[in-house]
Each structure stands twice: as C-alpha cells, then as structure tokens.
C-alpha cells in the first residue's frame, strides 16, 4: 500500500462566532490559533474535516520531497 500524500492546513480566520461543530473540528485538526499550521495525511476523513471548516483554513498539498522532509522532522522530535 502506498503512503498517503500530505496536506498542510493553516488556520487563517478566527473560530469565534463559529458553531460548536466547527470549533471541535479545528481542535481535532490540531489548529489552535490564526496562523497555526499542521501537516496531516491526505485521507478522506481529513478531507471531510477540512471541508467543514473550509472558510477558516487554507490547504496546500505537499510534494513528495516536502512530505519526506516533514516526515524526517517528525521522526527526529524527542
């Protein structure tokens, strides 16, 4: 089975005024504040969460080289 691609998700708008579902979705994605970025596997579950908060985030698909770099950085964390 091939490795899934990676998505870089960045919060660009505040969660204030959003529904509880939107706030919970941002929390589940690991986004805590405006400007915060996380890298997630490109899976249908993640795509669905992103669709729920699409007006609050931007999404960038990472190339294979960038994804490998991110994976190496995650592996080196204590």
Secondary structure, 3 states (H helix, E strand, C coil): CCCCCEEEEEECCCCCCCCHHHHHHHHHHCCCCCCCEEEEECCHHHHHHHHHCCCCEEEEECCHHHHHHHHHHHHHCC
